[in-house]
Amino acid sequence: MRTEGLRVIAGKEFHDHVRSRRFLSLLGIMLVIAAVGLASGTVQYHKDLNNYNQARVAVGDDELAQTPLITKPSPLFAFYEMALLLSSLGAVTGIAMGFDLVTREKESKSLKILLSHPIYRDEVITGKALGGAAAIALAILLFVGVSFAVLLASGVVPDLDESIRILIFGLLSFLMIVSFFALALFFSTVTKTSGSALVSTLIVFITLSSATYLATSSAGITLLIGDPPEMSGIEYQYSFMTGPNSETGIMGISDEGMAPGEFEERMEEYEIESKAYQGKRQAIEDMFNLISPDRNYQELTFAVVRPGLVAATLADGEIVSEDGLSALFTLLGSLASNIVAILVFPAAFFGLSWIRFVREDIR
C-alpha cells in the first residue's frame, strides 16, 4: 500500500462526502439535535443553579460540602439529552454514509475501471474508510464546536473538568457513528447492490438493538436466569407518603412465628442469593450492552456527562465523589470493557471489509 495513492483516494472520498446533499442533511439533523439538547439543558441548568444557590444561602457552604448528594449543577445535562437522540440518529447517520461506498462503484462499473489503474486494492478500501471517517469527524467537530459556542453565548462557561468531559463526549459520539459506518461498509463490500447493503445493515442494527433491549428487560432477565430470590414466610410492611416529598420504604419486617435465630439465618441466605442473582443480571446486561454500540455509547456517555445526576456512587460501602478529573478517569477505568468494545466493533468490521474487498473477484 502506497501513501500517495491512499491520500488521493481518502481525499476524494472526503470531498465527495462533504459536498453531498446526504451529508449536509445529516449534519443539519445533528445541529438540530444540538439545538434541542442545549435548549433543554440550559433551561434546566439555570433552574438547578438557582436552587443550588438558595441551598447555599440556607445551610452554608461548609454543611453543603459535606452532603455528597447535593452538588453544583452542571451544563453537561444538555449533552446527555443530545446523547439520547444521537444513540439512534447517529447510528442512522453512520449507516447512511457507508452503505453504498463500494456497491455504488460496482453498480456504475467504475470500480473495475479504478482497479485497472496502478493502484492497490487495499488503498481503495482503506481510503474509502478514512475519507468517510474524516467526514464524520468534521461533522462531530462542528457539532461540538457549535454546542460550545451556544453555551458561551448563553452565559454558561464550562470549567476545565466539564470541557474535557464534553470533548470525551464528542470522541465517544464519533466512535459510535463510525461503528455503524464500518458495519455499513462491510455489507457494502459483501453485497452486489446498495439496496441489499442498506437492508442488511438495518436488519443487523435493529436485531442488535432489539435483542439487547429484550434481554436486559425484566421479562428477559427472568426468562434467562429465573425470578429473583424471595424470603419465604417474611411479611413486609410498607409506608406511603403523599405530597412533594413522596417516599416509599420498608418500615419493618415481621418475624412472628420464627424460632430464635431463624430470621437472621433466612436474611443471610437471602442476601447471598440476592447478591448472586444481581451479579448474574449485571453480567447479562453488560454482555448485551457491549455488542450493541448504541447501548454501549449510552452507558459511556451517561458516566461522562451526568456527574450531577449520579453525584456519588456507592462502591463497597464507601461513597466516592464523581467530581474532578481523577474521579472521571477512575470511572472510565471501571468501564474499560465498554471502551474496548466501542473500539473493537468498528475495527473488526473494517478488518472484515478489508479482507473481503482485497480477495473479491471484480467482474
VMD Tcl script that draws the C-alpha trace (Angstrom):
set ca {
  {0.00 0.00 0.00}
  {1.41 3.39 -1.02}
  {0.84 6.55 0.98}
  {0.31 8.73 -2.11}
  {-2.49 6.59 -3.55}
  {-4.14 6.25 -0.16}
  {-4.08 10.02 0.38}
  {-5.62 10.71 -3.03}
  {-8.48 8.24 -2.54}
  {-9.17 9.35 1.04}
  {-9.20 12.99 -0.05}
  {-11.58 12.28 -2.93}
  {-13.96 10.34 -0.67}
  {-13.85 13.10 1.94}
  {-14.69 15.81 -0.61}
  {-17.45 13.66 -2.11}
  {-18.99 13.23 1.33}
  {-18.89 16.86 2.47}
  {-20.33 18.09 -0.84}
  {-23.16 15.58 -0.93}
  {-26.72 16.51 -0.01}
  {-26.86 13.43 2.19}
  {-24.00 14.64 4.38}
  {-25.41 18.17 4.60}
  {-28.82 16.80 5.56}
  {-27.31 14.57 8.24}
  {-25.20 17.47 9.53}
  {-28.37 19.55 9.72}
  {-30.04 16.82 11.78}
  {-27.09 16.76 14.17}
  {-27.26 20.53 14.61}
  {-30.98 20.25 15.33}
  {-30.13 17.65 17.99}
  {-27.63 20.11 19.46}
  {-30.23 22.88 19.48}
  {-32.85 20.70 21.21}
  {-30.39 19.40 23.79}
  {-28.95 22.83 24.53}
  {-32.36 24.47 24.80}
  {-33.49 21.89 27.33}
  {-30.15 21.68 29.10}
  {-29.51 25.38 29.61}
  {-33.01 25.96 31.00}
  {-32.58 23.05 33.42}
  {-29.07 24.25 34.33}
  {-30.20 27.76 35.27}
  {-33.11 26.31 37.25}
  {-30.85 23.89 39.16}
  {-28.24 26.61 39.71}
  {-30.87 28.86 41.27}
  {-31.98 26.05 43.61}
  {-28.35 25.29 44.49}
  {-27.64 28.93 45.35}
  {-30.74 29.02 47.56}
  {-29.48 25.90 49.37}
  {-26.08 27.56 49.89}
  {-27.75 30.57 51.47}
  {-29.94 28.36 53.67}
  {-27.35 25.91 55.06}
  {-23.96 27.43 54.23}
  {-21.07 26.22 52.08}
  {-19.42 24.06 54.76}
  {-22.51 22.00 55.53}
  {-23.41 21.78 51.85}
  {-19.94 20.43 51.01}
  {-20.49 17.58 53.48}
  {-23.64 16.48 51.64}
  {-22.45 14.38 48.66}
  {-25.92 14.09 47.16}
  {-26.12 17.87 46.68}
  {-23.61 19.07 44.10}
  {-23.19 22.14 41.97}
  {-25.31 21.88 38.79}
  {-23.52 21.22 35.53}
  {-24.34 22.29 31.96}
  {-23.44 18.75 30.90}
  {-27.11 17.82 31.23}
  {-27.56 19.27 27.73}
  {-25.06 16.78 26.31}
  {-26.85 13.89 27.96}
  {-30.01 15.00 26.17}
  {-28.03 15.00 22.92}
  {-26.63 11.54 23.65}
  {-30.13 10.08 23.98}
  {-31.00 11.35 20.50}
  {-27.63 10.56 18.94}
  {-27.70 6.93 20.07}
  {-30.38 6.29 17.43}
  {-29.96 9.06 14.87}
  {-26.18 8.74 14.98}
  {-26.48 5.09 14.01}
  {-28.63 6.07 11.04}
  {-26.04 8.71 10.12}
  {-23.22 6.17 10.05}
  {-25.27 3.68 8.04}
  {-26.32 6.33 5.52}
  {-22.72 7.35 4.90}
  {-21.33 3.85 4.42}
  {-23.92 1.55 2.87}
  {-23.11 2.39 -0.78}
  {-19.41 3.22 -0.70}
  {-18.46 0.08 -2.62}
  {-21.76 -1.04 -4.14}
  {-22.15 2.35 -5.86}
  {-18.87 1.72 -7.64}
  {-19.95 -1.82 -8.55}
  {-23.30 -0.69 -9.96}
  {-21.72 2.05 -12.09}
  {-18.91 -0.28 -13.24}
  {-16.41 2.39 -12.16}
  {-14.74 0.07 -9.66}
  {-13.37 -2.13 -12.41}
  {-12.02 0.93 -14.22}
  {-10.47 2.22 -11.00}
  {-8.71 -1.07 -10.32}
  {-7.33 -1.12 -13.86}
  {-5.07 1.79 -12.85}
  {-1.78 1.22 -11.00}
  {-3.42 1.22 -7.60}
  {-3.69 -1.44 -4.92}
  {-7.00 -2.73 -3.64}
  {-6.08 -2.12 -0.01}
  {-5.53 1.54 -0.90}
  {-9.06 1.73 -2.28}
  {-10.89 0.21 0.70}
  {-8.68 1.93 3.29}
  {-9.00 5.28 1.51}
  {-12.79 4.98 1.39}
  {-12.89 4.17 5.10}
  {-10.56 7.02 6.05}
  {-12.44 9.52 3.86}
  {-15.76 8.60 5.43}
  {-14.33 8.65 8.95}
  {-12.81 12.10 8.28}
  {-16.19 13.42 7.14}
  {-17.81 12.05 10.31}
  {-15.04 13.66 12.38}
  {-15.73 17.01 10.69}
  {-19.44 16.71 11.49}
  {-18.71 15.90 15.15}
  {-16.21 18.77 15.35}
  {-18.82 21.22 14.06}
  {-21.43 19.65 16.35}
  {-19.31 20.07 19.49}
  {-17.97 23.47 18.40}
  {-21.45 24.90 17.86}
  {-22.52 23.47 21.22}
  {-19.60 25.20 22.97}
  {-20.41 28.47 21.22}
  {-24.08 28.35 22.20}
  {-23.19 27.63 25.83}
  {-20.83 30.59 25.95}
  {-23.37 32.84 24.23}
  {-25.99 31.90 26.83}
  {-23.65 32.85 29.66}
  {-22.65 29.31 30.66}
  {-18.87 28.84 30.87}
  {-17.81 25.20 31.34}
  {-14.82 24.69 33.66}
  {-11.81 22.52 32.77}
  {-13.41 19.31 34.04}
  {-16.63 19.95 32.11}
  {-14.75 20.96 28.96}
  {-12.77 17.71 28.98}
  {-15.97 15.74 29.53}
  {-17.55 17.47 26.54}
  {-14.54 16.59 24.37}
  {-14.75 12.96 25.53}
  {-18.46 13.03 24.70}
  {-17.55 14.16 21.18}
  {-14.98 11.37 20.84}
  {-17.49 8.75 22.02}
  {-20.08 10.10 19.57}
  {-17.53 9.81 16.76}
  {-16.71 6.21 17.68}
  {-20.38 5.26 17.86}
  {-21.18 6.69 14.43}
  {-18.01 5.17 12.95}
  {-19.08 1.79 14.36}
  {-22.21 1.79 12.23}
  {-20.32 3.31 9.31}
  {-17.92 0.33 9.44}
  {-20.86 -2.08 9.68}
  {-22.46 -0.50 6.60}
  {-19.12 -0.54 4.76}
  {-18.81 -4.27 5.43}
  {-22.20 -5.03 3.88}
  {-21.35 -2.70 1.01}
  {-18.41 -4.99 0.20}
  {-20.25 -8.32 0.55}
  {-23.44 -7.42 -1.36}
  {-23.92 -6.53 -5.01}
  {-26.39 -3.66 -4.73}
  {-26.77 -0.64 -2.49}
  {-30.32 -1.65 -1.60}
  {-29.18 -5.03 -0.33}
  {-26.39 -3.43 1.68}
  {-28.78 -0.95 3.28}
  {-31.37 -3.59 4.16}
  {-28.75 -5.96 5.57}
  {-27.21 -3.24 7.72}
  {-30.58 -2.12 9.06}
  {-31.50 -5.71 9.90}
  {-28.32 -6.14 11.94}
  {-28.81 -2.76 13.65}
  {-32.44 -3.47 14.57}
  {-31.60 -7.02 15.67}
  {-28.79 -5.87 17.95}
  {-30.87 -3.08 19.48}
  {-33.99 -5.22 19.92}
  {-32.12 -8.23 21.30}
  {-30.29 -6.02 23.78}
  {-33.50 -4.30 24.89}
  {-35.42 -7.56 25.29}
  {-32.60 -9.44 27.01}
  {-31.97 -6.66 29.55}
  {-35.65 -6.04 30.33}
  {-37.20 -7.51 33.47}
  {-39.03 -10.15 31.45}
  {-35.89 -11.05 29.53}
  {-33.80 -11.36 32.69}
  {-36.46 -13.55 34.28}
  {-36.53 -15.76 31.20}
  {-32.74 -16.16 31.19}
  {-31.96 -16.61 34.89}
  {-35.34 -17.00 36.57}
  {-37.18 -14.94 39.18}
  {-35.25 -13.00 41.82}
  {-34.94 -14.69 45.22}
  {-37.63 -14.07 47.82}
  {-37.72 -14.51 51.56}
  {-40.45 -17.04 52.24}
  {-42.52 -16.53 55.35}
  {-41.48 -12.90 55.71}
  {-44.11 -10.18 55.88}
  {-43.08 -6.77 54.61}
  {-44.68 -3.57 55.86}
  {-44.53 -0.54 53.59}
  {-45.29 3.11 54.27}
  {-46.55 5.53 51.65}
  {-46.33 9.30 51.90}
  {-48.05 11.79 49.61}
  {-47.07 15.30 48.76}
  {-43.99 16.93 47.27}
  {-41.66 14.66 49.25}
  {-43.37 11.35 48.48}
  {-41.40 8.31 49.53}
  {-41.89 4.59 49.67}
  {-39.85 2.49 52.05}
  {-39.77 -0.63 54.17}
  {-40.67 0.32 57.73}
  {-40.26 -3.11 59.24}
  {-40.17 -6.87 58.70}
  {-42.22 -9.24 60.73}
  {-40.56 -12.37 62.12}
  {-43.55 -13.72 64.03}
  {-43.68 -17.49 64.40}
  {-39.96 -17.99 63.76}
  {-37.57 -19.80 66.04}
  {-34.77 -17.77 67.65}
  {-32.07 -17.10 65.11}
  {-34.19 -18.31 62.17}
  {-34.88 -14.80 60.92}
  {-31.18 -13.86 60.87}
  {-30.35 -17.12 59.07}
  {-33.00 -16.53 56.41}
  {-31.90 -12.94 55.97}
  {-28.28 -14.01 55.46}
  {-29.29 -16.64 52.89}
  {-31.49 -14.09 51.13}
  {-28.65 -11.56 50.93}
  {-26.27 -14.17 49.49}
  {-28.82 -15.30 46.89}
  {-29.72 -11.71 46.01}
  {-26.08 -10.77 45.53}
  {-25.51 -13.78 43.27}
  {-28.67 -13.01 41.29}
  {-27.74 -9.36 40.82}
  {-24.27 -10.44 39.70}
  {-25.75 -12.70 37.01}
  {-28.15 -9.96 35.94}
  {-25.38 -7.39 35.68}
  {-23.22 -9.81 33.68}
  {-26.04 -10.37 31.17}
  {-26.72 -6.64 30.83}
  {-23.02 -5.89 30.37}
  {-22.63 -8.61 27.73}
  {-25.54 -7.41 25.60}
  {-24.60 -3.74 26.03}
  {-21.09 -4.48 24.78}
  {-22.28 -5.99 21.48}
  {-24.66 -3.10 20.79}
  {-22.72 0.11 20.00}
  {-25.69 2.39 20.67}
  {-26.37 0.92 24.12}
  {-22.66 0.87 24.89}
  {-22.50 4.52 23.83}
  {-25.37 5.40 26.17}
  {-23.63 3.75 29.11}
  {-20.33 5.52 28.46}
  {-21.85 8.96 27.87}
  {-24.01 8.56 30.98}
  {-20.82 8.09 33.00}
  {-19.11 11.07 31.35}
  {-21.77 13.78 31.13}
  {-24.06 13.12 34.11}
  {-21.96 13.85 37.21}
  {-24.86 15.89 38.60}
  {-27.38 13.06 38.31}
  {-25.17 10.49 40.00}
  {-23.48 12.82 42.45}
  {-21.98 9.94 44.37}
  {-21.58 6.26 43.70}
  {-21.68 3.60 46.34}
  {-18.72 1.27 45.94}
  {-18.07 -1.38 48.60}
  {-19.88 0.68 51.19}
  {-17.79 3.79 50.53}
  {-19.16 6.95 48.95}
  {-16.94 8.12 46.12}
  {-17.42 11.58 44.65}
  {-17.63 11.83 40.87}
  {-16.29 15.39 40.71}
  {-12.87 16.16 39.26}
  {-10.68 14.73 36.53}
  {-9.20 11.98 38.71}
  {-12.69 10.71 39.51}
  {-13.59 10.86 35.81}
  {-10.65 8.73 34.75}
  {-11.27 6.34 37.63}
  {-14.84 5.95 36.42}
  {-13.69 5.39 32.84}
  {-11.22 2.82 34.12}
  {-14.10 0.87 35.63}
  {-15.73 0.93 32.18}
  {-12.62 -0.34 30.38}
  {-14.53 -3.23 28.80}
  {-17.04 -0.77 27.31}
  {-14.24 1.38 25.92}
  {-12.54 -1.65 24.38}
  {-15.85 -2.77 22.85}
  {-16.57 0.58 21.21}
  {-13.06 0.48 19.69}
  {-13.11 -3.18 18.65}
  {-16.51 -3.07 16.90}
  {-15.53 -0.66 14.06}
  {-12.03 -2.14 13.82}
  {-13.43 -5.66 13.43}
  {-15.90 -4.76 10.70}
  {-13.35 -2.66 8.85}
  {-10.96 -5.63 9.01}
  {-13.65 -7.91 7.58}
  {-14.38 -5.35 4.84}
  {-10.68 -5.09 4.00}
  {-10.23 -8.86 3.76}
  {-13.34 -9.33 1.63}
  {-12.52 -6.47 -0.74}
  {-8.90 -7.41 -1.44}
  {-9.95 -11.01 -2.17}
  {-13.10 -10.25 -4.17}
  {-13.27 -11.13 -7.84}
  {-14.33 -7.89 -9.53}
  {-16.01 -8.52 -12.88}
}
mol new
graphics top color blue
foreach p $ca { graphics top sphere $p radius 0.5 }
foreach p [lrange $ca 0 end-1] q [lrange $ca 1 end] { graphics top cylinder $p $q radius 0.2 }
display resetview
